[in-house]
Amino acid sequence: MNTYEYKVTNLIRNPDGIVATTQFSITASDGVDSFTHNYNFGFANKPVTPTAFNDLTEAKVIEWIKRDSGAENQHEASADAELAAWKLRKAAPVVTAGVPW
């Protein structure tokens, strides 16, 4: 089972200071390999109790992301797929880079 580390990188808010969109990353790790993917997420549901922008914490915003991602967290599922794809690319690279000199 993978573990996930969320990191909020930006909050986009309306003129009233209500966060409408968050930019964040999730690092998925299987204990050996890890892969970080960036996301933008618009909040379809306003928080039950709006929180003043200056009073927000990263933990609160991550709680909102998880809440609005649904029971089967679409972001964690996507992070799992990205990690699996990374492991395949790492195991059998299809391209190489470099210069001949």
Rosetta constraint file for C-alpha pairs under 8 A:
AtomPair CA 1 CA 30 HARMONIC 6.53 0.50
AtomPair CA 2 CA 28 HARMONIC 6.21 0.50
AtomPair CA 2 CA 29 HARMONIC 5.33 0.50
AtomPair CA 2 CA 30 HARMONIC 4.60 0.50
AtomPair CA 2 CA 31 HARMONIC 7.48 0.50
AtomPair CA 2 CA 80 HARMONIC 7.37 0.50
AtomPair CA 3 CA 28 HARMONIC 5.70 0.50
AtomPair CA 3 CA 29 HARMONIC 5.30 0.50
AtomPair CA 3 CA 30 HARMONIC 6.52 0.50
AtomPair CA 4 CA 26 HARMONIC 6.23 0.50
AtomPair CA 4 CA 27 HARMONIC 5.51 0.50
AtomPair CA 4 CA 28 HARMONIC 4.69 0.50
AtomPair CA 4 CA 29 HARMONIC 6.46 0.50
AtomPair CA 4 CA 76 HARMONIC 7.35 0.50
AtomPair CA 5 CA 26 HARMONIC 5.42 0.50
AtomPair CA 5 CA 27 HARMONIC 5.07 0.50
AtomPair CA 5 CA 28 HARMONIC 6.71 0.50
AtomPair CA 6 CA 24 HARMONIC 7.00 0.50
AtomPair CA 6 CA 25 HARMONIC 5.74 0.50
AtomPair CA 6 CA 26 HARMONIC 4.59 0.50
AtomPair CA 6 CA 27 HARMONIC 6.62 0.50
AtomPair CA 6 CA 62 HARMONIC 7.09 0.50
AtomPair CA 7 CA 24 HARMONIC 5.47 0.50
AtomPair CA 7 CA 25 HARMONIC 5.24 0.50
AtomPair CA 7 CA 26 HARMONIC 6.48 0.50
AtomPair CA 7 CA 58 HARMONIC 7.77 0.50
AtomPair CA 8 CA 22 HARMONIC 7.17 0.50
AtomPair CA 8 CA 23 HARMONIC 6.14 0.50
AtomPair CA 8 CA 24 HARMONIC 4.21 0.50
AtomPair CA 8 CA 25 HARMONIC 6.53 0.50
AtomPair CA 8 CA 58 HARMONIC 6.41 0.50
AtomPair CA 8 CA 61 HARMONIC 7.70 0.50
AtomPair CA 8 CA 62 HARMONIC 7.42 0.50
AtomPair CA 9 CA 22 HARMONIC 7.69 0.50
AtomPair CA 9 CA 23 HARMONIC 5.53 0.50
AtomPair CA 9 CA 24 HARMONIC 5.05 0.50
AtomPair CA 9 CA 25 HARMONIC 7.36 0.50
AtomPair CA 10 CA 22 HARMONIC 5.82 0.50
AtomPair CA 10 CA 23 HARMONIC 4.99 0.50
AtomPair CA 10 CA 24 HARMONIC 6.86 0.50
AtomPair CA 11 CA 19 HARMONIC 6.35 0.50
AtomPair CA 11 CA 20 HARMONIC 7.77 0.50
AtomPair CA 11 CA 21 HARMONIC 6.09 0.50
AtomPair CA 11 CA 22 HARMONIC 4.59 0.50
AtomPair CA 11 CA 23 HARMONIC 6.31 0.50
AtomPair CA 12 CA 19 HARMONIC 5.69 0.50
AtomPair CA 12 CA 20 HARMONIC 5.91 0.50
AtomPair CA 12 CA 21 HARMONIC 5.08 0.50
AtomPair CA 12 CA 22 HARMONIC 6.02 0.50
AtomPair CA 13 CA 17 HARMONIC 5.34 0.50
AtomPair CA 13 CA 18 HARMONIC 5.15 0.50
AtomPair CA 13 CA 19 HARMONIC 4.05 0.50
AtomPair CA 13 CA 20 HARMONIC 5.20 0.50
AtomPair CA 13 CA 21 HARMONIC 6.82 0.50
AtomPair CA 14 CA 18 HARMONIC 5.52 0.50
AtomPair CA 14 CA 19 HARMONIC 6.50 0.50
AtomPair CA 14 CA 20 HARMONIC 6.61 0.50
AtomPair CA 17 CA 52 HARMONIC 7.00 0.50
AtomPair CA 17 CA 53 HARMONIC 5.83 0.50
AtomPair CA 18 CA 50 HARMONIC 7.22 0.50
AtomPair CA 18 CA 51 HARMONIC 7.74 0.50
AtomPair CA 18 CA 52 HARMONIC 7.54 0.50
AtomPair CA 18 CA 53 HARMONIC 6.92 0.50
AtomPair CA 19 CA 43 HARMONIC 7.87 0.50
AtomPair CA 19 CA 53 HARMONIC 7.59 0.50
AtomPair CA 20 CA 42 HARMONIC 5.73 0.50
AtomPair CA 20 CA 43 HARMONIC 5.58 0.50
AtomPair CA 21 CA 40 HARMONIC 6.87 0.50
AtomPair CA 21 CA 41 HARMONIC 5.43 0.50
AtomPair CA 21 CA 42 HARMONIC 4.16 0.50
AtomPair CA 21 CA 43 HARMONIC 5.96 0.50
AtomPair CA 22 CA 40 HARMONIC 5.77 0.50
AtomPair CA 22 CA 41 HARMONIC 5.37 0.50
AtomPair CA 22 CA 42 HARMONIC 6.52 0.50
AtomPair CA 23 CA 38 HARMONIC 7.37 0.50
AtomPair CA 23 CA 39 HARMONIC 5.71 0.50
AtomPair CA 23 CA 40 HARMONIC 4.48 0.50
AtomPair CA 23 CA 41 HARMONIC 6.43 0.50
AtomPair CA 24 CA 38 HARMONIC 5.80 0.50
AtomPair CA 24 CA 39 HARMONIC 5.36 0.50
AtomPair CA 24 CA 40 HARMONIC 6.50 0.50
AtomPair CA 25 CA 36 HARMONIC 6.49 0.50
AtomPair CA 25 CA 37 HARMONIC 5.47 0.50
AtomPair CA 25 CA 38 HARMONIC 4.24 0.50
AtomPair CA 25 CA 39 HARMONIC 5.83 0.50
AtomPair CA 26 CA 36 HARMONIC 5.56 0.50
AtomPair CA 26 CA 37 HARMONIC 5.63 0.50
AtomPair CA 26 CA 38 HARMONIC 6.65 0.50
AtomPair CA 26 CA 39 HARMONIC 7.97 0.50
AtomPair CA 26 CA 75 HARMONIC 7.88 0.50
AtomPair CA 26 CA 76 HARMONIC 7.58 0.50
AtomPair CA 26 CA 79 HARMONIC 6.75 0.50
AtomPair CA 27 CA 34 HARMONIC 6.48 0.50
AtomPair CA 27 CA 35 HARMONIC 5.44 0.50
AtomPair CA 27 CA 36 HARMONIC 4.09 0.50
AtomPair CA 27 CA 37 HARMONIC 6.49 0.50
AtomPair CA 27 CA 79 HARMONIC 7.22 0.50
AtomPair CA 28 CA 34 HARMONIC 5.42 0.50
AtomPair CA 28 CA 35 HARMONIC 5.56 0.50
AtomPair CA 28 CA 36 HARMONIC 6.43 0.50
AtomPair CA 28 CA 76 HARMONIC 7.71 0.50
AtomPair CA 28 CA 79 HARMONIC 5.83 0.50
AtomPair CA 28 CA 80 HARMONIC 6.44 0.50
AtomPair CA 28 CA 83 HARMONIC 6.55 0.50
AtomPair CA 29 CA 33 HARMONIC 5.73 0.50
AtomPair CA 29 CA 34 HARMONIC 4.13 0.50
AtomPair CA 29 CA 35 HARMONIC 6.71 0.50
AtomPair CA 29 CA 83 HARMONIC 7.58 0.50
AtomPair CA 30 CA 34 HARMONIC 6.51 0.50
AtomPair CA 33 CA 83 HARMONIC 7.77 0.50
AtomPair CA 33 CA 87 HARMONIC 7.55 0.50
AtomPair CA 34 CA 83 HARMONIC 6.46 0.50
AtomPair CA 35 CA 79 HARMONIC 7.68 0.50
AtomPair CA 35 CA 82 HARMONIC 7.01 0.50
AtomPair CA 35 CA 83 HARMONIC 5.31 0.50
AtomPair CA 35 CA 86 HARMONIC 7.12 0.50
AtomPair CA 36 CA 79 HARMONIC 7.56 0.50
AtomPair CA 37 CA 79 HARMONIC 6.57 0.50
AtomPair CA 37 CA 82 HARMONIC 7.40 0.50
AtomPair CA 41 CA 65 HARMONIC 7.61 0.50
AtomPair CA 43 CA 65 HARMONIC 7.81 0.50
AtomPair CA 43 CA 68 HARMONIC 6.97 0.50
AtomPair CA 44 CA 68 HARMONIC 7.42 0.50
AtomPair CA 45 CA 68 HARMONIC 7.28 0.50
AtomPair CA 46 CA 50 HARMONIC 7.26 0.50
AtomPair CA 47 CA 51 HARMONIC 7.80 0.50
AtomPair CA 47 CA 64 HARMONIC 7.60 0.50
AtomPair CA 51 CA 55 HARMONIC 6.47 0.50
AtomPair CA 51 CA 56 HARMONIC 6.43 0.50
AtomPair CA 52 CA 56 HARMONIC 6.63 0.50
AtomPair CA 56 CA 60 HARMONIC 6.52 0.50
AtomPair CA 56 CA 61 HARMONIC 7.24 0.50
AtomPair CA 57 CA 61 HARMONIC 6.49 0.50
AtomPair CA 58 CA 62 HARMONIC 6.12 0.50
AtomPair CA 59 CA 63 HARMONIC 6.14 0.50
AtomPair CA 60 CA 64 HARMONIC 6.38 0.50
AtomPair CA 61 CA 65 HARMONIC 6.26 0.50
AtomPair CA 62 CA 66 HARMONIC 6.18 0.50
AtomPair CA 63 CA 67 HARMONIC 6.05 0.50
AtomPair CA 64 CA 68 HARMONIC 6.04 0.50
AtomPair CA 65 CA 69 HARMONIC 6.00 0.50
AtomPair CA 66 CA 70 HARMONIC 7.02 0.50
AtomPair CA 66 CA 73 HARMONIC 6.69 0.50
AtomPair CA 67 CA 71 HARMONIC 7.89 0.50
AtomPair CA 69 CA 73 HARMONIC 4.99 0.50
AtomPair CA 69 CA 74 HARMONIC 5.79 0.50
AtomPair CA 69 CA 75 HARMONIC 6.99 0.50
AtomPair CA 70 CA 74 HARMONIC 7.18 0.50
AtomPair CA 72 CA 77 HARMONIC 7.70 0.50
AtomPair CA 73 CA 77 HARMONIC 6.30 0.50
AtomPair CA 74 CA 78 HARMONIC 6.11 0.50
AtomPair CA 75 CA 79 HARMONIC 6.10 0.50
AtomPair CA 76 CA 80 HARMONIC 6.11 0.50
AtomPair CA 77 CA 81 HARMONIC 6.37 0.50
AtomPair CA 78 CA 82 HARMONIC 6.18 0.50
AtomPair CA 79 CA 83 HARMONIC 6.13 0.50
AtomPair CA 80 CA 84 HARMONIC 6.20 0.50
AtomPair CA 81 CA 85 HARMONIC 6.12 0.50
AtomPair CA 82 CA 86 HARMONIC 6.08 0.50
AtomPair CA 83 CA 87 HARMONIC 6.23 0.50
AtomPair CA 84 CA 88 HARMONIC 6.42 0.50
AtomPair CA 85 CA 89 HARMONIC 6.25 0.50
AtomPair CA 86 CA 90 HARMONIC 6.03 0.50
AtomPair CA 87 CA 91 HARMONIC 6.08 0.50
AtomPair CA 88 CA 92 HARMONIC 6.21 0.50
AtomPair CA 88 CA 93 HARMONIC 7.93 0.50
AtomPair CA 89 CA 93 HARMONIC 5.06 0.50
AtomPair CA 89 CA 94 HARMONIC 7.21 0.50
